[in-house]
Amino acid sequence: MVMRHRRLGVAVIALLVSTTAVSCSAPGDSQRGGDDSEVLRGLTSLSSRHARGKAVTYLDMARVRQLEKAGGERYSSVATPATSLLTGFELGPWQEHLKPSQIDTAVDWGTAGHWEGRFDSAAITRALKSNGYVEKEEDGRRYWRTKDSTLALQVSDHEISYAAQRSDPMSVVHPEQGAALADKEEYRRAAECLGDVYRADFLPLTSAEPTRLSALGQRAASAAKNTEILCAVVEDEATAERVATRLRSVVREEAPQYDGTKITVENGERPYVRAVVPDKASQRPGRLLLGDVDLWLAVNDS
């Protein structure tokens, strides 16, 4: 059982890494994300039904750009949304008319996502037309698609939504009331646990496992002071204590790698475990995702 969970964790973390190049206040255990958290608001954009088995990333790109001005390449690993549309070698169907610098927030799972920012929708529309995209309609929403592609795009001056699905693509990025990721209790608890972060990476929801959902968040008081928050939403208090014990064991056994880590348990109908891990100024944000994966793997070894 342990090895099966470890293989799953490695595979999904590798997926997140492959799609990663991968407003905040001072870090602290008391910072929580409520119903108005930016992470939770971002998760209203994606359908929970279509998200089964998907790893999801929320990114406040505007905040990361601020951090990069002061921190330089240190933030490059967490500065890119989890989508191949912006990380491929070729320009997207919008050609040169859309750049990552125009995106302020992004929520993606690789083949679907929603971006908010400042876009030249007229120029993007012209580029789509020149690339064979035609306008279609679904539930009163206009979107763009070619005859042979599954990629559908909805474009305005402030929002871009996309989904690679043959039928009803807009249902992925315009979920019905009560059917968004933000409506799932596990995601709500994970967002509460993460608090005010500029990036959040969620592994797929596993509703039949003791650890329902795990997520990693990035929080920065300044470019030199980044904190990583690992959260595990679990089935019951006994599982929470078991996960917390495993995490404390990893911190102890891998010293000084995770020195300063604070691990707490929040009980309730859907308990969660939080590990707050400070980064040194010499460490690149995202290390718990990209290299120091012991803690995240331990969370899923139920």
Backbone as CSV, one residue per row, in Angstrom:
resi,resn,N_x,N_y,N_z,CA_x,CA_y,CA_z,C_x,C_y,C_z
1,MET,0.840,-1.209,0.000,0.000,0.000,0.000,0.868,1.249,0.000
2,VAL,1.899,1.270,0.858,2.779,2.436,0.935,3.464,2.685,-0.388
3,MET,3.980,1.603,-1.022,4.691,1.776,-2.273,3.760,2.257,-3.371
4,ARG,2.488,1.800,-3.366,1.546,2.254,-4.386,1.303,3.741,-4.255
5,HIS,1.119,4.224,-3.047,0.915,5.661,-2.836,2.176,6.434,-3.211
6,ARG,3.353,5.882,-2.897,4.593,6.581,-3.224,4.743,6.726,-4.737
7,ARG,4.406,5.649,-5.484,4.501,5.734,-6.943,3.517,6.760,-7.485
8,LEU,2.294,6.789,-6.923,1.309,7.775,-7.351,1.804,9.178,-7.085
9,GLY,2.362,9.399,-5.890,2.858,10.729,-5.542,3.968,11.165,-6.467
10,VAL,4.924,10.274,-6.755,6.031,10.618,-7.642,5.516,10.952,-9.029
11,ALA,4.559,10.156,-9.531,4.049,10.370,-10.882,3.348,11.714,-11.006
12,VAL,2.517,12.065,-10.015,1.765,13.310,-10.120,2.662,14.513,-9.880
13,ILE,3.602,14.395,-8.949,4.538,15.495,-8.751,5.356,15.717,-10.013
14,ALA,5.737,14.627,-10.698,6.459,14.761,-11.960,5.610,15.481,-12.993
15,LEU,4.295,15.215,-13.001,3.394,15.900,-13.916,3.372,17.389,-13.637
16,LEU,3.289,17.762,-12.376,3.295,19.175,-12.022,4.602,19.833,-12.434
17,VAL,5.726,19.128,-12.201,7.027,19.686,-12.558,7.133,19.887,-14.055
18,SER,6.580,18.949,-14.839,6.719,19.030,-16.289,5.988,20.219,-16.868
19,THR,4.978,20.739,-16.173,4.242,21.894,-16.669,4.656,23.181,-15.979
20,THR,5.746,23.127,-15.236,6.228,24.296,-14.504,7.586,24.691,-15.031
21,ALA,7.855,25.942,-15.312,9.209,26.369,-15.702,10.137,26.297,-14.516
22,VAL,7.840,25.745,-12.860,6.877,25.855,-11.836,7.124,27.003,-10.900
23,SER,-2.595,38.822,-3.525,-1.735,39.685,-2.742,-1.391,39.009,-1.453
24,CYS,0.044,39.006,-1.137,0.554,38.196,-0.052,0.995,39.045,1.123
25,SER,0.916,38.440,2.306,1.380,39.107,3.504,2.391,38.236,4.191
26,ALA,2.874,38.667,5.324,3.949,37.953,5.994,3.525,36.552,6.356
27,PRO,4.448,35.555,6.222,4.088,34.195,6.541,3.799,34.026,8.007
28,GLY,2.874,33.108,8.305,2.549,32.830,9.692,1.459,31.806,9.760
29,ASP,1.425,31.029,10.817,0.485,29.926,10.908,-0.948,30.409,11.025
30,SER,-1.155,31.683,11.394,-2.508,32.164,11.619,-3.196,32.618,10.349
31,GLN,-2.476,32.712,9.242,-3.090,33.201,8.013,-3.921,32.100,7.376
32,ARG,-5.213,32.338,7.217,-6.109,31.341,6.663,-6.813,31.907,5.436
33,GLY,-7.208,31.017,4.546,-7.997,31.425,3.396,-9.450,31.092,3.641
34,GLY,-10.312,32.076,3.638,-11.733,31.836,3.848,-12.473,31.806,2.527
35,ASP,-13.793,32.065,2.604,-14.602,32.041,1.397,-14.164,33.084,0.386
36,ASP,-13.469,34.127,0.847,-13.061,35.190,-0.064,-11.605,35.061,-0.486
37,SER,-10.959,33.913,-0.215,-9.556,33.770,-0.583,-9.417,33.755,-2.099
38,GLU,-8.316,34.277,-2.590,-8.085,34.333,-4.030,-7.942,32.930,-4.619
39,VAL,-7.360,32.017,-3.871,-7.236,30.642,-4.362,-8.625,30.041,-4.568
40,LEU,-9.488,30.183,-3.582,-10.831,29.620,-3.683,-11.616,30.294,-4.804
41,ARG,-11.451,31.608,-4.930,-12.131,32.308,-6.027,-11.666,31.769,-7.376
42,GLY,-10.371,31.502,-7.501,-9.857,30.951,-8.747,-10.442,29.587,-9.050
43,LEU,-10.680,28.792,-8.013,-11.200,27.438,-8.208,-12.670,27.416,-8.601
44,THR,-13.345,28.572,-8.588,-14.723,28.626,-9.088,-14.761,28.521,-10.602
45,SER,-13.606,28.650,-11.257,-13.553,28.692,-12.719,-13.527,27.317,-13.369
46,LEU,-13.291,26.253,-12.597,-13.109,24.938,-13.195,-14.118,23.935,-12.632
47,SER,-14.584,23.053,-13.503,-15.595,22.065,-13.143,-15.001,20.928,-12.326
48,SER,-15.624,20.592,-11.220,-15.148,19.472,-10.406,-15.375,18.139,-11.115
49,ARG,-16.403,18.044,-11.916,-16.680,16.788,-12.628,-15.586,16.480,-13.639
50,HIS,-15.155,17.486,-14.369,-14.118,17.281,-15.379,-12.717,17.203,-14.779
51,ALA,-12.585,17.603,-13.510,-11.259,17.668,-12.886,-10.823,16.347,-12.276
52,ARG,-11.638,15.309,-12.375,-11.268,14.031,-11.771,-9.923,13.551,-12.321
53,GLY,-9.018,13.240,-11.399,-7.702,12.748,-11.799,-6.746,13.821,-12.273
54,LYS,-7.125,15.106,-12.119,-6.301,16.203,-12.612,-5.566,16.904,-11.467
55,ALA,-4.299,17.253,-11.717,-3.549,18.128,-10.814,-3.823,19.569,-11.229
56,VAL,-4.144,20.433,-10.274,-4.575,21.804,-10.553,-3.601,22.800,-9.927
57,THR,-3.326,23.877,-10.659,-2.420,24.924,-10.159,-3.096,26.290,-10.221
58,TYR,-3.030,27.018,-9.114,-3.431,28.428,-9.059,-2.160,29.262,-8.973
59,LEU,-2.095,30.355,-9.745,-0.901,31.204,-9.744,-1.268,32.668,-9.850
60,ASP,-0.788,33.456,-8.891,-0.916,34.910,-8.921,0.334,35.439,-9.635
61,MET,0.251,35.563,-10.949,1.415,35.925,-11.752,1.841,37.369,-11.526
62,ALA,0.875,38.228,-11.215,1.220,39.622,-10.946,2.119,39.719,-9.721
63,ARG,1.796,38.955,-8.687,2.616,38.940,-7.475,4.000,38.357,-7.755
64,VAL,4.062,37.291,-8.545,5.353,36.674,-8.862,6.242,37.648,-9.629
65,ARG,5.650,38.421,-10.526,6.458,39.405,-11.267,7.074,40.423,-10.314
66,GLN,6.326,40.816,-9.285,6.872,41.725,-8.280,8.046,41.081,-7.553
67,LEU,7.896,39.814,-7.196,8.959,39.103,-6.487,10.190,38.915,-7.379
68,GLU,9.959,38.665,-8.664,11.081,38.455,-9.583,11.908,39.726,-9.758
69,LYS,11.266,40.881,-9.675,12.020,42.132,-9.811,13.067,42.259,-8.721
70,ALA,12.720,41.769,-7.534,13.650,41.861,-6.403,14.465,40.589,-6.219
71,GLY,13.880,39.436,-6.593,14.547,38.162,-6.342,15.170,37.508,-7.544
72,GLY,14.941,38.073,-8.736,15.556,37.544,-9.944,15.120,36.126,-10.264
73,GLU,16.066,35.315,-10.708,15.764,33.971,-11.177,15.360,33.020,-10.061
74,ARG,15.475,33.434,-8.842,15.104,32.574,-7.716,13.664,32.083,-7.840
75,TYR,12.794,32.882,-8.459,11.380,32.538,-8.548,10.986,31.897,-9.880
76,SER,11.943,31.603,-10.724,11.621,31.085,-12.055,10.885,29.748,-12.005
77,SER,11.127,28.936,-10.990,10.502,27.611,-10.916,9.018,27.657,-10.591
78,VAL,8.538,28.765,-10.054,7.126,28.861,-9.678,6.422,29.994,-10.417
79,ALA,6.980,30.426,-11.530,6.475,31.618,-12.208,5.607,31.314,-13.422
80,THR,5.428,30.041,-13.765,4.732,29.687,-14.998,3.493,28.847,-14.712
81,PRO,2.345,29.150,-15.343,1.140,28.342,-15.151,1.345,26.904,-15.617
82,ALA,0.514,26.019,-15.124,0.627,24.599,-15.460,-0.125,24.295,-16.752
83,THR,0.373,24.836,-17.855,-0.241,24.591,-19.155,0.829,24.606,-20.231
84,SER,0.709,23.714,-21.183,1.662,23.676,-22.295,1.396,24.776,-23.308
85,LEU,0.258,25.441,-23.224,-0.069,26.507,-24.179,0.903,27.679,-24.076
86,LEU,1.530,27.850,-22.903,2.454,28.963,-22.715,3.904,28.511,-22.604
87,THR,4.146,27.201,-22.548,5.504,26.712,-22.338,6.051,25.923,-23.524
88,GLY,5.263,25.783,-24.609,5.727,25.044,-25.771,6.731,25.843,-26.580
89,PHE,7.367,25.154,-27.518,8.363,25.811,-28.362,7.711,26.702,-29.414
90,GLU,6.474,26.389,-29.773,5.772,27.173,-30.788,4.789,28.139,-30.128
91,LEU,4.537,29.245,-30.807,3.546,30.194,-30.316,2.163,29.559,-30.339
92,GLY,1.309,29.966,-29.434,-0.060,29.475,-29.423,-0.840,30.051,-30.585
93,PRO,-2.108,29.699,-30.710,-2.920,30.179,-31.836,-3.088,31.693,-31.856
94,TRP,-2.780,32.354,-30.753,-2.868,33.816,-30.685,-1.617,34.485,-31.212
95,GLN,-0.628,33.676,-31.624,0.647,34.154,-32.133,1.326,35.060,-31.098
96,GLU,1.832,36.227,-31.539,2.573,37.078,-30.605,1.661,38.021,-29.817
97,HIS,0.368,37.856,-29.938,-0.568,38.806,-29.327,-0.941,38.456,-27.884
98,LEU,-0.407,37.375,-27.355,-0.613,37.059,-25.950,0.713,36.631,-25.349
99,LYS,1.073,37.288,-24.261,2.315,36.984,-23.555,2.003,36.709,-22.084
100,PRO,2.799,35.881,-21.420,2.569,35.611,-19.998,2.522,36.877,-19.150
101,SER,3.243,37.913,-19.570,3.268,39.155,-18.799,1.907,39.854,-18.765
102,GLN,0.977,39.444,-19.637,-0.357,40.047,-19.650,-1.313,39.347,-18.681
103,ILE,-0.901,38.186,-18.153,-1.768,37.410,-17.271,-1.501,37.800,-15.819
104,ASP,-2.543,38.114,-15.090,-2.413,38.452,-13.668,-2.651,37.237,-12.770
105,THR,-3.686,36.441,-13.059,-3.920,35.204,-12.311,-4.267,34.092,-13.291
106,ALA,-3.879,32.863,-12.937,-4.137,31.713,-13.802,-4.512,30.510,-12.946
107,VAL,-5.509,29.771,-13.415,-5.879,28.494,-12.806,-5.905,27.466,-13.934
108,ASP,-5.091,26.423,-13.823,-4.920,25.481,-14.933,-4.797,24.049,-14.438
109,TRP,-5.178,23.112,-15.317,-4.809,21.713,-15.089,-4.196,21.122,-16.345
110,GLY,-3.531,21.907,-17.152,-2.816,21.399,-18.323,-3.628,21.503,-19.596
111,THR,-4.836,20.928,-19.633,-5.666,20.967,-20.831,-6.894,21.849,-20.677
112,ALA,-6.999,22.547,-19.563,-8.103,23.480,-19.350,-7.659,24.525,-18.344
113,GLY,-8.205,25.724,-18.469,-7.827,26.759,-17.527,-8.539,28.068,-17.756
114,HIS,-8.301,28.985,-16.824,-8.916,30.306,-16.874,-7.884,31.330,-16.447
115,TRP,-7.671,32.368,-17.289,-6.695,33.419,-16.992,-7.408,34.759,-16.903
116,GLU,-6.958,35.590,-15.979,-7.445,36.952,-15.870,-6.267,37.906,-16.026
117,GLY,-6.486,39.010,-16.698,-5.405,39.963,-16.927,-5.838,41.076,-17.850
118,ARG,-4.922,41.508,-18.696,-5.186,42.599,-19.643,-4.782,42.119,-21.016
119,PHE,-5.784,41.818,-21.863,-5.537,41.204,-23.145,-6.054,42.084,-24.290
120,ASP,-5.422,41.977,-25.435,-5.883,42.652,-26.652,-6.764,41.663,-27.399
121,SER,-8.032,41.600,-27.014,-8.918,40.580,-27.565,-9.104,40.738,-29.073
122,ALA,-9.077,41.982,-29.560,-9.245,42.191,-31.006,-8.075,41.583,-31.777
123,ALA,-6.853,41.823,-31.296,-5.670,41.272,-31.969,-5.638,39.750,-31.849
124,ILE,-6.016,39.217,-30.686,-6.046,37.766,-30.502,-7.082,37.144,-31.422
125,THR,-8.238,37.769,-31.536,-9.293,37.264,-32.403,-8.835,37.228,-33.853
126,ARG,-8.150,38.284,-34.303,-7.636,38.293,-35.685,-6.653,37.137,-35.902
127,ALA,-5.798,36.891,-34.906,-4.828,35.803,-35.025,-5.538,34.450,-35.079
128,LEU,-6.572,34.279,-34.269,-7.316,33.023,-34.288,-7.957,32.798,-35.656
129,LYS,-8.555,33.839,-36.221,-9.182,33.721,-37.542,-8.146,33.334,-38.595
130,SER,-6.970,33.946,-38.522,-5.930,33.661,-39.513,-5.394,32.241,-39.372
131,ASN,-5.603,31.621,-38.206,-5.160,30.254,-37.979,-6.285,29.234,-38.153
132,GLY,-7.378,29.668,-38.764,-8.454,28.741,-39.085,-9.488,28.544,-38.010
133,TYR,-9.446,29.348,-36.953,-10.455,29.240,-35.908,-11.742,29.944,-36.345
134,VAL,-12.859,29.330,-36.020,-14.160,29.930,-36.329,-14.956,30.036,-35.032
135,GLU,-15.909,30.961,-35.033,-16.693,31.200,-33.829,-17.838,30.199,-33.729
136,LYS,-18.022,29.665,-32.519,-19.106,28.738,-32.252,-19.837,29.202,-30.992
137,GLU,-20.918,28.501,-30.658,-21.693,28.911,-29.490,-22.088,27.694,-28.660
138,GLU,-22.044,27.870,-27.325,-22.483,26.830,-26.399,-23.151,27.502,-25.214
139,ASP,-24.414,27.218,-25.013,-25.182,27.805,-23.899,-25.095,29.329,-23.892
140,GLY,-25.169,29.920,-25.069,-25.138,31.370,-25.178,-23.754,31.977,-25.095
141,ARG,-22.718,31.170,-24.968,-21.336,31.668,-24.896,-20.641,31.447,-26.233
142,ARG,-19.971,32.494,-26.702,-19.233,32.406,-27.950,-17.813,31.960,-27.660
143,TYR,-17.315,31.056,-28.476,-15.933,30.607,-28.325,-15.352,30.285,-29.694
144,TRP,-14.037,30.031,-29.734,-13.318,29.809,-30.983,-12.741,28.406,-31.030
145,ARG,-12.832,27.800,-32.236,-12.289,26.452,-32.408,-12.087,26.178,-33.902
146,THR,-11.095,25.347,-34.206,-10.903,24.919,-35.593,-11.687,23.633,-35.821
147,LYS,-11.805,23.255,-37.068,-12.553,22.055,-37.417,-11.898,20.795,-36.858
148,ASP,-10.569,20.772,-36.844,-9.842,19.549,-36.484,-9.257,19.556,-35.071
149,SER,-9.459,20.620,-34.319,-8.828,20.723,-33.005,-9.851,20.542,-31.889
150,THR,-9.392,19.991,-30.760,-10.263,19.914,-29.588,-10.140,21.164,-28.719
151,LEU,-9.145,22.028,-29.011,-8.919,23.217,-28.195,-9.956,24.284,-28.499
152,ALA,-10.680,24.698,-27.472,-11.664,25.771,-27.579,-11.198,26.941,-26.730
153,LEU,-11.396,28.160,-27.231,-10.926,29.364,-26.556,-12.035,30.394,-26.460
154,GLN,-12.159,30.991,-25.284,-13.086,32.103,-25.084,-12.245,33.303,-24.675
155,VAL,-12.388,34.413,-25.396,-11.462,35.543,-25.245,-12.224,36.841,-25.021
156,SER,-11.757,37.624,-24.030,-12.234,38.994,-23.843,-11.039,39.841,-23.424
157,ASP,-11.272,41.127,-23.185,-10.170,42.013,-22.809,-9.596,41.681,-21.436
158,HIS,-10.360,40.983,-20.590,-9.917,40.728,-19.215,-9.860,39.253,-18.841
159,GLU,-10.387,38.373,-19.697,-10.412,36.954,-19.362,-10.167,36.092,-20.593
160,ILE,-9.464,34.988,-20.381,-9.321,33.954,-21.399,-9.585,32.612,-20.732
161,SER,-10.498,31.833,-21.316,-10.758,30.482,-20.847,-10.459,29.523,-21.987
162,TYR,-9.957,28.343,-21.650,-9.662,27.360,-22.694,-9.941,25.966,-22.171
163,ALA,-10.279,25.071,-23.081,-10.515,23.675,-22.717,-10.297,22.813,-23.945
164,ALA,-9.600,21.715,-23.765,-9.372,20.758,-24.845,-10.330,19.590,-24.649
165,GLN,-11.532,19.763,-25.162,-12.556,18.728,-25.033,-13.430,18.778,-26.277
166,ARG,-13.708,17.604,-26.845,-14.414,17.561,-28.123,-15.829,18.110,-28.014
167,SER,-16.584,17.702,-26.998,-17.968,18.157,-26.879,-18.151,19.024,-25.641
168,ASP,-18.982,20.021,-25.745,-19.315,20.929,-24.645,-18.080,21.444,-23.907
169,PRO,-17.117,22.009,-24.609,-15.871,22.421,-23.942,-16.063,23.508,-22.911
170,MET,-17.024,24.401,-23.101,-17.196,25.499,-22.158,-17.751,25.042,-20.813
171,SER,-18.317,23.825,-20.770,-18.804,23.314,-19.494,-17.655,23.043,-18.535
172,VAL,-16.448,22.889,-19.065,-15.273,22.656,-18.232,-14.895,23.921,-17.467
173,VAL,-14.992,25.053,-18.122,-14.543,26.319,-17.542,-15.692,27.239,-17.145
174,HIS,-16.925,26.764,-17.276,-18.105,27.485,-16.791,-19.001,26.479,-16.072
175,PRO,-18.553,25.966,-14.917,-19.342,24.944,-14.223,-20.684,25.489,-13.742
176,GLU,-21.658,24.605,-13.661,-22.962,24.983,-13.136,-22.845,25.291,-11.648
177,GLN,-23.848,25.966,-11.130,-23.834,26.329,-9.715,-23.684,25.078,-8.847
178,GLY,-22.700,25.129,-7.936,-22.456,24.006,-7.043,-21.562,22.929,-7.620
179,ALA,-21.070,23.118,-8.862,-20.307,22.067,-9.531,-18.860,22.470,-9.802
180,ALA,-18.399,23.542,-9.162,-17.013,23.978,-9.354,-16.100,23.314,-8.331
181,LEU,-14.797,23.368,-8.595,-13.834,22.853,-7.618,-14.001,23.538,-6.265
182,ALA,-14.306,24.832,-6.311,-14.472,25.591,-5.061,-15.658,25.115,-4.243
183,ASP,-16.562,24.333,-4.835,-17.721,23.824,-4.106,-17.428,22.502,-3.409
184,LYS,-16.281,21.888,-3.715,-15.911,20.625,-3.072,-15.329,20.914,-1.698
185,GLU,-15.815,20.204,-0.697,-15.370,20.454,0.676,-13.863,20.308,0.818
186,GLU,-13.289,19.315,0.143,-11.847,19.085,0.272,-11.038,20.269,-0.241
187,TYR,-11.449,20.855,-1.356,-10.734,22.013,-1.886,-10.929,23.237,-0.991
188,ARG,-12.117,23.365,-0.411,-12.360,24.493,0.483,-11.472,24.392,1.724
189,ARG,-11.364,23.191,2.266,-10.509,22.997,3.442,-9.035,23.193,3.079
190,ALA,-8.633,22.723,1.917,-7.246,22.907,1.488,-6.933,24.388,1.312
191,ALA,-7.867,25.143,0.733,-7.656,26.585,0.560,-7.567,27.278,1.912
192,GLU,-8.396,26.859,2.863,-8.338,27.417,4.214,-6.979,27.131,4.844
193,CYS,-6.497,25.914,4.666,-5.211,25.513,5.224,-4.063,26.306,4.605
194,LEU,-4.095,26.486,3.290,-3.005,27.192,2.600,-2.950,28.662,2.971
195,GLY,-4.110,29.283,3.097,-4.139,30.702,3.414,-3.797,31.570,2.213
196,ASP,-3.173,32.688,2.484,-2.914,33.709,1.468,-1.615,33.392,0.736
197,VAL,-1.700,32.609,-0.339,-0.526,32.183,-1.089,-0.569,32.757,-2.500
198,TYR,0.612,32.878,-3.116,0.644,33.359,-4.496,0.653,32.201,-5.493
199,ARG,0.930,30.992,-5.010,0.839,29.807,-5.855,0.330,28.643,-5.016
200,ALA,-0.534,27.818,-5.627,-1.027,26.620,-4.972,-1.078,25.488,-5.990
201,ASP,-0.464,24.360,-5.641,-0.487,23.173,-6.491,-1.246,22.071,-5.764
202,PHE,-2.317,21.578,-6.389,-3.161,20.545,-5.803,-2.941,19.226,-6.533
203,LEU,-2.666,18.154,-5.784,-2.681,16.829,-6.390,-4.138,16.435,-6.650
204,PRO,-4.386,15.403,-7.478,-5.773,15.008,-7.736,-6.498,14.581,-6.457
205,LEU,-7.791,14.866,-6.411,-8.632,14.453,-5.297,-8.772,12.931,-5.304
206,THR,-8.578,12.305,-4.144,-8.704,10.853,-4.023,-9.750,10.557,-2.955
207,SER,-11.003,10.590,-3.350,-12.103,10.536,-2.377,-12.209,9.200,-1.651
208,ALA,-11.548,8.147,-2.149,-11.638,6.841,-1.496,-10.424,6.531,-0.627
209,GLU,-9.491,7.476,-0.499,-8.261,7.247,0.248,-8.279,8.017,1.577
210,PRO,-7.481,7.582,2.556,-7.422,8.298,3.842,-6.994,9.748,3.687
211,THR,-6.014,10.017,2.808,-5.660,11.394,2.483,-6.446,11.795,1.248
212,ARG,-7.443,12.659,1.449,-8.343,13.022,0.354,-7.678,13.934,-0.675
213,LEU,-6.979,14.953,-0.163,-6.405,15.961,-1.060,-5.179,16.562,-0.396
214,SER,-4.103,16.707,-1.171,-2.918,17.397,-0.653,-2.567,18.541,-1.587
215,ALA,-1.988,19.581,-1.023,-1.672,20.776,-1.792,-0.432,21.441,-1.222
216,LEU,0.287,22.126,-2.083,1.477,22.870,-1.685,1.301,24.324,-2.079
217,GLY,1.511,25.237,-1.124,1.380,26.661,-1.394,2.679,27.398,-1.184
218,GLN,2.806,28.551,-1.871,3.968,29.423,-1.741,3.502,30.775,-1.203
219,ARG,4.191,31.256,-0.177,3.855,32.545,0.443,5.138,33.330,0.616
220,ALA,5.107,34.623,0.362,6.325,35.429,0.469,6.041,36.736,1.186
221,ALA,6.790,36.989,2.260,6.742,38.286,2.924,7.564,39.295,2.140
222,SER,8.600,38.790,1.443,9.456,39.607,0.590,10.151,38.648,-0.356
223,ALA,10.892,39.185,-1.319,11.594,38.328,-2.277,12.609,37.435,-1.583
224,ALA,13.114,37.863,-0.432,14.133,37.092,0.284,13.543,36.136,1.303
225,LYS,12.227,36.203,1.538,11.632,35.399,2.604,10.408,34.660,2.073
226,ASN,10.651,33.458,1.585,9.574,32.625,1.057,9.281,31.486,2.030
227,THR,7.998,31.159,2.160,7.572,30.058,3.018,6.697,29.120,2.197
228,GLU,6.894,27.812,2.360,6.094,26.822,1.663,5.154,26.148,2.652
229,ILE,3.904,26.007,2.262,2.882,25.437,3.137,2.355,24.166,2.492
230,LEU,2.547,23.044,3.156,2.041,21.759,2.678,0.797,21.402,3.477
231,CYS,-0.288,21.086,2.787,-1.550,20.774,3.439,-2.068,19.415,2.996
232,ALA,-2.620,18.677,3.937,-3.236,17.391,3.638,-4.619,17.350,4.271
233,VAL,-5.648,17.243,3.451,-7.020,17.104,3.923,-7.314,15.610,4.018
234,VAL,-7.701,15.145,5.195,-7.793,13.702,5.440,-9.196,13.297,5.896
235,GLU,-9.400,11.964,6.025,-10.752,11.465,6.300,-11.177,11.597,7.748
236,ASP,-10.222,11.533,8.699,-10.622,11.589,10.100,-9.437,12.018,10.964
237,GLU,-9.708,12.207,12.247,-8.682,12.713,13.161,-7.552,11.716,13.356
238,ALA,-7.857,10.417,13.323,-6.815,9.405,13.474,-5.824,9.478,12.314
239,THR,-6.350,9.681,11.098,-5.470,9.831,9.935,-4.639,11.094,10.055
240,ALA,-5.245,12.170,10.536,-4.520,13.436,10.692,-3.336,13.264,11.633
241,GLU,-3.545,12.585,12.750,-2.456,12.375,13.703,-1.372,11.478,13.099
242,ARG,-1.793,10.494,12.319,-0.835,9.601,11.677,0.020,10.360,10.657
243,VAL,-0.628,11.208,9.853,0.101,11.999,8.862,1.049,12.974,9.551
244,ALA,0.572,13.631,10.599,1.418,14.583,11.326,2.641,13.888,11.916
245,THR,2.455,12.690,12.431,3.576,11.936,12.995,4.601,11.604,11.919
246,ARG,4.118,11.185,10.750,5.044,10.877,9.647,5.827,12.109,9.226
247,LEU,5.139,13.250,9.132,5.813,14.483,8.724,6.881,14.887,9.742
248,ARG,6.562,14.787,11.025,7.550,15.129,12.057,8.750,14.186,11.978
249,SER,8.489,12.936,11.639,9.578,11.968,11.498,10.499,12.342,10.346
250,VAL,9.915,12.763,9.218,10.730,13.180,8.065,11.565,14.402,8.417
251,VAL,10.958,15.374,9.065,11.686,16.584,9.464,12.866,16.227,10.354
252,ARG,12.640,15.316,11.286,13.694,14.910,12.217,14.797,14.116,11.494
253,GLU,14.395,13.182,10.650,15.370,12.302,9.996,16.172,13.022,8.920
254,GLU,15.587,14.032,8.281,16.259,14.732,7.182,16.922,16.041,7.626
255,ALA,17.052,16.250,8.927,17.675,17.488,9.420,19.085,17.629,8.823
256,PRO,19.464,18.876,8.442,18.777,20.162,8.671,17.913,20.625,7.491
257,GLN,17.562,19.709,6.589,16.871,20.081,5.358,15.579,20.853,5.603
258,TYR,14.819,20.447,6.636,13.530,21.075,6.886,13.508,21.783,8.248
259,ASP,14.644,22.256,8.679,14.717,22.953,9.965,13.756,24.138,9.995
260,GLY,13.107,24.329,11.131,12.164,25.436,11.295,10.750,25.085,10.902
261,THR,10.507,23.854,10.425,9.167,23.445,10.010,8.224,23.336,11.205
262,LYS,7.019,23.861,11.056,5.992,23.778,12.091,4.831,22.942,11.563
263,ILE,4.471,21.885,12.260,3.418,20.978,11.828,2.258,21.048,12.813
264,THR,1.057,21.294,12.307,-0.125,21.405,13.155,-1.270,20.602,12.549
265,VAL,-2.254,20.289,13.406,-3.446,19.557,12.985,-4.669,20.402,13.278
266,GLU,-5.543,20.532,12.302,-6.816,21.238,12.467,-7.932,20.200,12.375
267,ASN,-8.578,19.893,13.497,-9.620,18.878,13.494,-10.954,19.463,13.055
268,GLY,-11.945,18.595,12.936,-13.257,18.987,12.461,-13.835,17.857,11.641
269,GLU,-14.933,18.142,10.944,-15.571,17.105,10.137,-14.643,16.612,9.039
270,ARG,-13.819,17.495,8.498,-12.816,17.117,7.504,-11.478,17.699,7.957
271,PRO,-10.722,16.964,8.788,-9.472,17.492,9.358,-8.414,17.750,8.280
272,TYR,-7.463,18.604,8.632,-6.298,18.751,7.760,-5.041,18.922,8.596
273,VAL,-3.913,18.581,7.968,-2.593,18.725,8.571,-1.843,19.779,7.773
274,ARG,-1.180,20.685,8.497,-0.417,21.746,7.834,1.049,21.674,8.258
275,ALA,1.937,21.750,7.271,3.369,21.871,7.537,3.846,23.183,6.929
276,VAL,4.314,24.087,7.760,4.821,25.383,7.311,6.344,25.298,7.291
277,VAL,6.916,25.398,6.098,8.348,25.153,5.897,9.024,26.427,5.398
278,PRO,9.889,27.046,6.186,10.579,28.263,5.731,11.712,27.929,4.774
279,ASP,11.868,28.769,3.748,13.006,28.649,2.831,14.105,29.608,3.266
280,LYS,15.340,29.176,3.118,16.460,30.106,3.276,16.547,30.970,2.033
281,ALA,17.205,32.115,2.154,17.333,33.029,1.016,18.055,32.368,-0.147
282,SER,18.858,31.343,0.128,19.603,30.658,-0.926,18.788,29.567,-1.611
283,GLN,17.594,29.253,-1.067,16.772,28.179,-1.626,15.716,28.732,-2.571
284,ARG,15.470,28.000,-3.644,14.509,28.458,-4.634,13.109,28.027,-4.238
285,PRO,12.142,28.943,-4.249,10.756,28.578,-3.963,10.289,27.451,-4.879
286,GLY,9.495,26.554,-4.322,9.035,25.402,-5.067,9.859,24.156,-4.820
287,ARG,10.789,24.228,-3.874,11.683,23.079,-3.657,10.933,21.853,-3.162
288,LEU,9.824,22.047,-2.411,9.059,20.894,-1.951,8.335,20.205,-3.103
289,LEU,8.193,20.896,-4.207,7.585,20.336,-5.417,8.629,19.768,-6.365
290,LEU,9.770,20.445,-6.457,10.754,20.117,-7.484,11.870,19.191,-7.039
291,GLY,12.194,19.180,-5.754,13.335,18.381,-5.335,13.174,17.740,-3.975
292,ASP,12.850,18.550,-2.982,12.711,18.043,-1.613,11.297,17.499,-1.413
293,VAL,11.001,16.364,-2.046,9.630,15.868,-2.093,9.286,14.911,-0.957
294,ASP,10.196,14.714,-0.008,9.953,13.733,1.063,8.671,14.022,1.830
295,LEU,8.426,15.299,2.135,7.247,15.642,2.922,5.964,15.351,2.154
296,TRP,5.932,15.732,0.886,4.715,15.521,0.103,4.458,14.022,-0.102
297,LEU,5.494,13.249,-0.320,5.326,11.807,-0.454,4.840,11.185,0.850
298,ALA,5.351,11.679,1.970,4.943,11.146,3.274,3.467,11.380,3.528
299,VAL,2.939,12.504,3.055,1.523,12.822,3.234,0.643,11.761,2.580
300,ASN,1.080,11.221,1.436,0.258,10.297,0.673,0.544,8.835,0.969
301,ASP,1.466,8.551,1.888,1.755,7.177,2.296,0.817,6.772,3.433
302,SER,-0.466,6.680,3.129,-1.463,6.368,4.163,-1.581,4.861,4.355
